[in-house]
Amino acid sequence: MHTVVVGASGVTASDVLAVARGGARVQLSEEAVAALAAAREIVDALAAKPDPVYGVSTGFGALATRHISPELRAQLQRNIVRSHAAGMGPRVERDVVRALMFLRLKTVCSGRTGVRPEVAQTMADLLNAGITPVVHEYGSLGCSGDLAPLSHCALTLMGEGDAEGPDGVVRPAAELLAAHGIQPVELREKEGLALLNGTDGMLGMLVMALADLDALYTSADVTAALSLEALLGTDKVLAPELHAIRPHPGQAASAANMLAVLKGSGLTGHHQDDAPRVQDAYSVRCAPQVAGAGRDTMAHARLVADRELASAVDNPVVLPDGRVESNGNFHGAPVAYVLDFLAVAVADLGSIAERRTDRLLDKNRSHGLPPFLADDAGVDSGLMIAQYTQAALVSELKRLAVPASADSIPSSAMQEDHVSMGWSAARKLRTAVDNLTRVLAVELYAATRAIELREGLTPAPATRAVIDALREAGVQGPGPDRFLAPDLAAAEAFVRDGRLLTAVETVTGPLQ
């Protein structure tokens, strides 16, 4: 099994994906263990002094003015975890919880938190045992860290609360730890706070969304190309020299992908035949510009994610010169903004795909296709309601594009008076990514049916490969009305699991 080694200088996006989704094992490097031990010596020395130090010998947040005596400090650390594990609502997905656990471990291993090496090792042991704390949907404002989600994880580390075992069964955490030979952690000064104070949940969801969107944006180039082909559009607008004079890299990549898919098509270029048109509609002609803008948005979001992956987010932090200083690095604004930005781009990509689908179904704009791609229009409704479903998904995408990060709600007796709402931005982006997959599946379903209805014209070899693979996947072609939901579900799975891109790339080679 693949092993990810966590050092003191951060991790990569591929590390997060390997642990969160691939079940990779986690190992602490010697460098990380040394950094942990050195920082802990500093915290222990401060704890022994009479002067109050935030997070070490004081209360937290609005209660930071109280100095805590040594005999109460272990209780203080336990209490912050127990009281902050206050999430509500549905359970958060396993990959999200594993990502936030791993990313908290990443920061702990930086040697900037003052956590003991044995605590970090127990965090790794939980991941390696496949124990996943029960984390709930609501409880993070994206400031002072993803507090409730991380607290539920820390609670499991203490052997309290509930967690899911590797068999998928939820049991008391104490039972699961005992079954895997893991000793619950007894928290000491600073450690409870250090386990809660990070942007790890929102960052983990950003990393996973970017991975999913990489594939979906390429898939969108494919479905746009198929729609262009089905509408007898021109591929001249995809010429590299046209995109070179507006040098946005994402736009050029999307145009190149569409051109590769359409190579050898016998359908493109017929826009002057029976119903002459000088130009294709915007939803067809401007596909690279819209998808390309989304690609460039992802590039910016990836830059932010990479910076966060190299960060040590905690408050207070242990500095190399031995100081323990309060700071505001836990604020989730950098991550929240790009999460919201991505949701806007996703909504627009879904919107333009839906407009192409609607054009395929409208006999007045489809250039010779039957109404709703029906077998016997009037007796059959064809894909009429498939477009309704797609439209409902796009409407939902637009609502999900409303920024969460523009909101703030004060907490902790106005001590935490401006928050990022980054967790909420991440949760809605996760839903948006799922819905975009479905929107593209409907466009794929409509475009392939339309192409097969263009009798006497030969599609591009890449298109033919997609149609053949889609039919092998159980998605039926043109014909009388039938129960449509199973076909749409199969088309969604075809996009989601990558079979669409596999089919195309067997002809085109790797797309961008």
ABEGO torsion letter per residue (X at the ends): XBBBBBBAAEBBAAAAAAAAAAGBBBBBBAAAAAAAAAAAAAAAAAAABABBBBGAABBBEAAAABBBBAAAAAAAAAAAAAAABABBEBBBBAAAAAAAAAAAAAAAAAGAAGBBAAAAAAAAAAAAAGBBBBBBABGBAGBGEBAAAAAAAAAAAAGBEBBBBAAGBBBBAAAAAAAAGBBBBBBBBGAAAAAABBAAAAAAAAAAAAAAAAAAAAAAAAAAAAAAAAAGBBAAAABAAAAAABBBAAAAAAAAAAAAAABGBAABGAAABABBBABBBAAAAAAAAAAAAAAAAAAAAAAAAAAAAABBBBOBBBBAAGBBBBBAAABAAAAAAAAAAAAAAAAAAAAAAAAAAAAAABAAAAGGBBBGGBABBGABAEAAAAAAAAAAAAAAAAAAABBAAABBBBBGGGABABBAGAAAAAAAAAAAAAAAAAAAAAAAAAAAAAAAABBGBBBBAAAAAAAAAAAAAGBBBBEBBBBAAAAAAAAAAAAAAGAAAAAAAAAAEBBX
